[in-house]
Amino acid sequence: MNLNIVAVVAGLVMLLTWVSGASAADAEDRIAKRLMDAVPGLKVTSVRESEAAGLYEVQSNNGDTIYTTADGVYLLTGDLLKITDSGIANVSEASRAGQRKEQMAAFAGKGVITYPAKGEQKAVIDVFTDIDCPYCRKMHDEVPQLNDYGITVNYYGFPRSGPGTPSFTKYVSVWCAEDQQEAMDAAKGGKSVPQKSCDNPVEEQYRLGGQVGVTGTPAILLEDGNMVRGYVPARNLAEGLGIL
């Protein structure tokens, strides 16, 4: 092939790539602006092309996933599903898992109350918990069993009643205790713990829970960013993690 023709073709490819990238960026900016103008208080955190041709995936400060056309006029809410050779895959949940993983990594485990694995650590779970939640207490009873399986449990505070409530104050008292594990064990067992106050990350953890989509407790985040909602027996959880 003539070298001049090769140069022209290469130039056209580069131009088309640039135009495509610029068009996508324009569409993303247009979608973000249109949504934030239409919904007071909404903050769009990311816009990107979805796997489904013609649809853009939008993430916002309320934690919901929205799908929109390139012009930002037509919207879809709910999960995007995909038919694969092995069944139906939840595209939206896979995307959320990736984002959760990034958010948890950015938080870097600040102020977690940790129950480490016994012996070799085979898995780590991050659990958003409420001391007064019955199923959180049921799960806490099985933390020693999880530790025996080689699973480290990191507790993040998520008192469902929110800041300024007795349940929230109780979690702060546990966090501020000299022996956090002892205080947590007592509180989860329905015993009172001395009320204490100190600089603590409980409210930050509570906000983090909202950002990663926690709506109830216990909420168990796996290392790949997937979330298990609600109580799961220790053995079942270990089996799900591929440990047993």
Backbone hydrogen bonds in HBPLUS format (Angstrom, degrees):
<---DONOR---> <-ACCEPTOR-->    atom                        ^
c    i                          cat <-CA-CA->   ^        H-A-AA   ^      H-
h    n   atom  resd res      DA  || num        DHA   H-A  angle D-A-AA Bond
n    s   type  num  typ     dist DA aas  dist angle  dist       angle   num
A0005-ILE N   A0002-ASN O   3.05 MM   3  5.31 120.7  2.42 101.8 116.0     1
A0006-VAL N   A0002-ASN O   3.04 MM   4  6.41 157.4  2.09 151.8 158.6     2
A0007-ALA N   A0003-LEU O   2.98 MM   4  6.19 155.9  2.04 144.8 150.8     3
A0008-VAL N   A0004-ASN O   2.99 MM   4  6.26 152.6  2.06 143.2 150.5     4
A0009-VAL N   A0005-ILE O   2.88 MM   4  6.15 166.3  1.90 157.3 160.3     5
A0010-ALA N   A0006-VAL O   2.93 MM   4  6.13 163.6  1.96 150.5 155.2     6
A0011-GLY N   A0007-ALA O   2.95 MM   4  6.11 152.0  2.03 141.4 149.4     7
A0012-LEU N   A0008-VAL O   2.91 MM   4  6.21 153.1  1.98 150.0 157.3     8
A0013-VAL N   A0009-VAL O   2.95 MM   4  6.23 158.3  2.00 152.6 158.3     9
A0014-MET N   A0010-ALA O   3.02 MM   4  6.26 162.8  2.05 149.1 153.3    10
A0015-LEU N   A0011-GLY O   2.93 MM   4  6.14 155.1  1.99 145.8 153.1    11
A0016-LEU N   A0012-LEU O   2.85 MM   4  6.07 164.6  1.88 153.7 157.3    12
A0017-THR N   A0013-VAL O   2.95 MM   4  6.13 156.9  2.00 148.7 155.2    13
A0018-TRP N   A0014-MET O   2.98 MM   4  6.17 156.2  2.04 145.0 151.3    14
A0019-VAL N   A0015-LEU O   2.85 MM   4  6.09 163.6  1.88 153.2 157.8    15
A0020-SER N   A0016-LEU O   2.85 MM   4  5.97 160.4  1.89 146.9 152.6    16
A0021-GLY N   A0017-THR O   2.96 MM   4  6.15 160.1  2.00 145.4 150.7    17
A0022-ALA N   A0018-TRP O   2.82 MM   4  6.04 159.2  1.87 151.4 157.7    18
A0023-SER N   A0019-VAL O   2.79 MM   4  5.96 157.3  1.85 150.0 156.4    19
A0024-ALA N   A0020-SER O   2.99 MM   4  6.19 158.7  2.03 147.5 152.9    20
A0025-ALA N   A0021-GLY O   3.01 MM   4  6.22 159.8  2.06 146.5 152.0    21
A0026-ASP N   A0022-ALA O   2.90 MM   4  6.13 155.9  1.95 148.2 155.0    22
A0027-ALA N   A0023-SER O   2.91 MM   4  6.15 157.6  1.96 148.1 154.3    23
A0028-GLU N   A0024-ALA O   2.93 MM   4  6.19 156.1  1.99 149.2 155.7    24
A0029-ASP N   A0025-ALA O   2.98 MM   4  6.23 160.1  2.02 149.8 154.8    25
A0030-ARG N   A0026-ASP O   2.87 MM   4  6.04 158.4  1.92 148.8 155.5    26
A0031-ILE N   A0027-ALA O   2.87 MM   4  6.04 160.3  1.91 150.2 155.3    27
A0032-ALA N   A0028-GLU O   3.03 MM   4  6.18 169.3  2.04 148.5 151.6    28
A0033-LYS N   A0029-ASP O   3.02 MM   4  6.18 167.0  2.04 150.4 153.9    29
A0034-ARG N   A0030-ARG O   2.96 MM   4  6.07 163.6  1.99 148.9 154.0    30
A0035-LEU N   A0031-ILE O   2.99 MM   4  6.15 165.4  2.01 157.2 160.4    31
A0036-MET N   A0032-ALA O   3.05 MM   4  6.18 166.3  2.07 150.6 154.7    32
A0037-ASP N   A0033-LYS O   2.91 MM   4  5.99 148.9  2.01 147.7 156.2    33
A0038-ALA N   A0034-ARG O   3.03 MM   4  6.13 144.6  2.16 138.1 147.5    34
A0039-VAL N   A0035-LEU O   2.91 MM   4  6.04 145.0  2.04 150.7 159.3    35
A0042-LEU N   A0039-VAL O   3.10 MM   3  5.61 163.4  2.13 136.2 138.7    36
A0061-ASN N   A0043-LYS O   2.93 MM  18  5.44 137.1  2.11 145.6 158.9    37
A0045-THR N   A0059-GLN O   2.83 MM  14  5.59 149.5  1.93 133.3 142.6    38
A0046-SER N   A0059-GLN O   3.32 MM  13  5.22 157.3  2.38 135.9 132.5    39
A0059-GLN N   A0046-SER O   2.94 MM  13  5.22 165.6  1.96 148.6 152.6    40
A0048-ARG N   A0057-GLU O   3.03 MM   9  5.40 154.0  2.10 145.5 153.8    41
A0057-GLU N   A0048-ARG O   2.68 MM   9  5.40 158.0  1.73 175.3 172.9    42
A0050-SER N   A0055-LEU O   2.95 MM   5  5.71 170.4  1.96 147.2 146.4    43
A0055-LEU N   A0052-ALA O   3.12 MM   3  5.78 162.7  2.15 144.3 144.4    44
A0056-TYR N   A0068-THR O   2.84 MM  12  5.28 158.2  1.89 152.3 159.8    45
A0068-THR N   A0056-TYR O   2.99 MM  12  5.28 152.8  2.07 141.7 150.5    46
A0058-VAL N   A0066-ILE O   2.73 MM   8  5.02 161.9  1.76 163.4 164.5    47
A0066-ILE N   A0058-VAL O   3.00 MM   8  5.02 169.3  2.01 147.7 151.2    48
A0063-GLY N   A0060-SER O   3.15 MM   3  5.72 164.9  2.18 117.7 120.6    49
A0067-TYR N   A0076-LEU O   2.80 MM   9  4.92 169.0  1.81 155.1 156.8    50
A0076-LEU N   A0067-TYR O   2.65 MM   9  4.92 146.9  1.76 152.3 156.6    51
A0069-THR N   A0074-TYR O   3.07 MM   5  5.61 146.6  2.18 148.8 156.3    52
A0072-GLY N   A0069-THR O   2.86 MM   3  5.28 159.7  1.90 116.4 123.4    53
A0091-VAL N   A0080-LEU O   2.88 MM  11  5.49 130.1  2.13 152.3 167.7    54
A0082-LYS N   A0089-ALA O   2.81 MM   7  5.12 152.6  1.88 150.9 158.3    55
A0089-ALA N   A0082-LYS O   2.77 MM   7  5.12 165.8  1.79 157.0 157.3    56
A0084-THR N   A0087-GLY O   2.66 MM   3  5.16 165.5  1.68 163.1 167.4    57
A0087-GLY N   A0084-THR O   3.20 MM   3  5.16 165.0  2.22 103.9 108.4    58
A0094-ALA N   A0090-ASN O   3.21 MM   4  6.43 156.2  2.27 146.0 152.6    59
A0095-SER N   A0091-VAL O   3.08 MM   4  6.34 151.8  2.16 145.7 153.1    60
A0096-ARG N   A0092-SER O   2.91 MM   4  6.22 157.4  1.96 149.6 156.2    61
A0097-ALA N   A0093-GLU O   2.84 MM   4  6.02 155.7  1.90 148.8 155.2    62
A0098-GLY N   A0094-ALA O   3.23 MM   4  6.46 155.6  2.29 141.7 146.9    63
A0099-GLN N   A0095-SER O   3.14 MM   4  6.47 154.9  2.21 147.0 153.7    64
A0100-ARG N   A0096-ARG O   2.80 MM   4  6.06 159.3  1.84 155.6 161.7    65
A0101-LYS N   A0097-ALA O   2.99 MM   4  6.17 162.0  2.02 149.8 154.3    66
A0102-GLU N   A0098-GLY O   3.22 MM   4  6.48 154.0  2.29 141.3 147.4    67
A0103-GLN N   A0099-GLN O   2.91 MM   4  6.19 160.4  1.94 152.6 158.2    68
A0104-MET N   A0100-ARG O   2.81 MM   4  6.01 164.9  1.83 161.0 164.2    69
A0105-ALA N   A0101-LYS O   3.02 MM   4  6.11 154.3  2.08 140.8 148.2    70
A0106-ALA N   A0102-GLU O   2.94 MM   4  6.14 151.5  2.02 145.7 153.4    71
A0107-PHE N   A0103-GLN O   3.05 MM   4  6.30 145.5  2.17 141.8 150.7    72
A0108-ALA N   A0104-MET O   3.09 MM   4  6.33 137.9  2.27 139.6 150.6    73
A0112-VAL N   A0109-GLY O   3.38 MM   3  5.75 159.3  2.43 133.0 127.0    74
A0113-ILE N   A0155-TYR O   3.24 MM  42  5.06 158.5  2.28 133.9 139.1    75
A0155-TYR N   A0113-ILE O   2.88 MM  42  5.06 166.7  1.90 137.6 142.0    76
A0115-TYR N   A0153-VAL O   2.81 MM  38  5.11 163.3  1.84 154.8 160.5    77
A0153-VAL N   A0115-TYR O   2.97 MM  38  5.11 168.2  1.98 144.6 144.9    78
A0118-LYS N   A0147-ASN O   2.90 MM  29  5.34 176.6  1.90 127.6 127.0    79
A0122-LYS N   A0150-GLY O   2.65 MM  28  5.03 167.6  1.67 141.6 146.2    80
A0123-ALA N   A0150-GLY O   3.28 MM  27  6.58 145.2  2.41 150.1 145.2    81
A0152-THR N   A0123-ALA O   2.92 MM  29  6.34 162.6  1.95 155.4 154.7    82
A0125-ILE N   A0152-THR O   2.94 MM  27  6.32 164.9  1.96 171.7 175.5    83
A0154-ASN N   A0125-ILE O   2.93 MM  29  6.22 168.2  1.95 166.8 170.0    84
A0126-ASP N   A0221-LEU O   3.02 MM  95  5.03 171.0  2.03 149.0 151.2    85
A0221-LEU N   A0126-ASP O   2.74 MM  95  5.03 177.5  1.74 156.6 157.3    86
A0127-VAL N   A0154-ASN O   2.75 MM  27  5.98 171.6  1.75 169.2 172.1    87
A0156-TYR N   A0127-VAL O   2.82 MM  29  5.90 164.0  1.84 149.4 148.5    88
A0128-PHE N   A0219-ALA O   2.92 MM  91  5.17 163.3  1.94 152.9 153.7    89
A0219-ALA N   A0128-PHE O   3.19 MM  91  5.17 154.5  2.26 138.3 145.5    90
A0129-THR N   A0156-TYR O   2.92 MM  27  6.19 164.2  1.94 178.3 176.3    91
A0158-PHE N   A0129-THR O   2.85 MM  29  5.21 150.8  1.94 157.9 148.2    92
A0133-CYS N   A0130-ASP O   3.08 MM   3  5.32 164.4  2.10 113.3 118.2    93
A0136-CYS N   A0133-CYS O   3.03 MM   3  5.13 126.3  2.33 100.0 114.8    94
A0137-ARG N   A0133-CYS O   3.02 MM   4  6.37 150.7  2.11 153.9 162.4    95
A0138-LYS N   A0134-PRO O   2.96 MM   4  6.28 148.1  2.07 141.8 151.3    96
A0139-MET N   A0135-TYR O   2.97 MM   4  6.11 154.0  2.04 136.8 143.3    97
A0140-HIS N   A0136-CYS O   2.86 MM   4  6.09 152.5  1.94 142.4 150.7    98
A0141-ASP N   A0137-ARG O   3.05 MM   4  6.32 145.8  2.17 143.7 151.2    99
A0142-GLU N   A0139-MET O   2.87 MM   3  5.29 143.5  2.01 108.0 119.2   100
A0143-VAL N   A0140-HIS O   3.09 MM   3  5.07 167.2  2.11 106.4 110.3   101
A0145-GLN N   A0142-GLU O   3.07 MM   3  5.17 119.6  2.45  98.9 113.7   102
A0146-LEU N   A0142-GLU O   2.98 MM   4  6.36 153.9  2.05 151.1 159.0   103
A0147-ASN N   A0143-VAL O   2.83 MM   4  6.11 159.3  1.87 158.1 163.9   104
A0148-ASP N   A0144-PRO O   2.93 MM   4  6.17 149.2  2.02 141.0 149.3   105
A0149-TYR N   A0145-GLN O   3.07 MM   4  6.40 137.2  2.26 140.3 151.5   106
A0149-TYR N   A0146-LEU O   3.08 MM   3  5.09 127.7  2.37  94.7 108.6   107
A0151-ILE N   A0146-LEU O   2.98 MM   5  5.33 157.8  2.03 145.7 144.1   108
A0150-GLY N   A0147-ASN O   2.94 MM   3  5.11 153.8  2.01 104.5 112.9   109
A0162-GLY N   A0159-PRO O   2.95 MM   3  5.72 162.2  1.98 125.3 131.0   110
A0168-PHE N   A0165-THR O   3.09 MM   3  5.20 117.3  2.50  99.3 114.5   111
A0169-THR N   A0165-THR O   2.94 MM   4  6.25 162.0  1.97 158.0 163.3   112
A0170-LYS N   A0166-PRO O   2.92 MM   4  6.11 148.4  2.02 144.0 152.7   113
A0171-TYR N   A0167-SER O   3.14 MM   4  6.46 151.7  2.22 142.4 148.7   114
A0172-VAL N   A0168-PHE O   3.03 MM   4  6.40 157.3  2.08 150.3 156.7   115
A0173-SER N   A0169-THR O   2.93 MM   4  6.21 153.6  2.00 147.0 154.2   116
A0174-VAL N   A0170-LYS O   3.03 MM   4  6.35 151.4  2.12 146.1 153.4   117
A0175-TRP N   A0171-TYR O   2.90 MM   4  6.19 161.7  1.93 151.6 156.8   118
A0176-CYS N   A0172-VAL O   2.87 MM   4  6.06 151.5  1.95 149.6 157.4   119
A0177-ALA N   A0174-VAL O   3.20 MM   3  5.21 153.2  2.28  99.8 107.9   120
A0183-ALA N   A0179-ASP O   3.02 MM   4  6.25 162.0  2.05 153.6 159.0   121
A0184-MET N   A0180-GLN O   2.80 MM   4  5.96 157.2  1.85 149.0 155.9   122
A0185-ASP N   A0181-GLN O   2.83 MM   4  6.02 165.8  1.85 154.3 157.8   123
A0186-ALA N   A0182-GLU O   3.03 MM   4  6.22 156.8  2.09 144.0 150.2   124
A0187-ALA N   A0183-ALA O   2.88 MM   4  6.07 167.2  1.89 152.3 155.9   125
A0188-LYS N   A0184-MET O   2.83 MM   4  5.93 167.0  1.85 156.4 160.2   126
A0189-GLY N   A0185-ASP O   3.04 MM   4  6.07 131.6  2.28 132.0 144.4   127
A0189-GLY N   A0186-ALA O   3.09 MM   3  5.03 127.6  2.38  92.2 106.6   128
A0191-LYS N   A0186-ALA O   2.89 MM   5  5.16 153.4  1.96 158.6 149.7   129
A0190-GLY N   A0187-ALA O   3.04 MM   3  5.20 160.1  2.08 108.8 112.0   130
A0205-GLN N   A0201-PRO O   2.85 MM   4  6.11 157.0  1.90 158.7 165.9   131
A0206-TYR N   A0202-VAL O   2.87 MM   4  6.09 152.4  1.95 146.6 154.8   132
A0207-ARG N   A0203-GLU O   2.95 MM   4  6.20 157.2  2.00 147.1 152.2   133
A0208-LEU N   A0204-GLU O   2.88 MM   4  6.10 154.2  1.95 144.9 152.8   134
A0209-GLY N   A0205-GLN O   2.92 MM   4  6.19 153.1  1.99 147.2 153.7   135
A0210-GLY N   A0206-TYR O   3.27 MM   4  6.67 153.1  2.34 143.3 149.1   136
A0211-GLN N   A0207-ARG O   3.02 MM   4  6.36 151.5  2.11 147.8 156.1   137
A0211-GLN N   A0208-LEU O   3.02 MM   3  4.97 114.1  2.47  93.6 110.1   138
A0212-VAL N   A0208-LEU O   2.97 MM   4  6.30 147.2  2.08 154.4 162.7   139
A0214-VAL N   A0209-GLY O   2.81 MM   5  5.09 165.5  1.83 154.4 149.2   140
A0213-GLY N   A0210-GLY O   3.29 MM   3  5.21 157.5  2.35  98.0 104.4   141
A0230-GLY N   A0218-PRO O   2.80 MM  12  5.02 149.0  1.89 164.5 170.6   142
A0220-ILE N   A0228-VAL O   2.84 MM   8  4.92 172.6  1.85 157.4 155.0   143
A0228-VAL N   A0220-ILE O   2.70 MM   8  4.92 167.2  1.72 150.7 155.1   144
A0222-LEU N   A0226-ASN O   2.87 MM   4  5.43 173.4  1.87 168.2 170.4   145
A0225-GLY N   A0222-LEU O   2.99 MM   3  5.40 163.7  2.01 117.1 120.8   146
A0237-LEU N   A0233-PRO O   2.95 MM   4  6.22 157.4  2.00 158.9 166.3   147
A0238-ALA N   A0234-ALA O   2.93 MM   4  6.18 161.6  1.96 153.7 158.4   148
A0239-GLU N   A0235-ARG O   2.88 MM   4  6.12 154.7  1.94 149.8 157.2   149
A0240-GLY N   A0236-ASN O   2.88 MM   4  6.10 154.5  1.95 144.6 151.7   150
A0241-LEU N   A0237-LEU O   3.00 MM   4  6.27 137.9  2.18 142.3 153.6   151
A0243-ILE N   A0238-ALA O   2.96 MM   5  5.36 156.9  2.01 165.1 158.1   152
A0242-GLY N   A0239-GLU O   2.96 MM   3  5.05 154.8  2.03 103.2 111.1   153
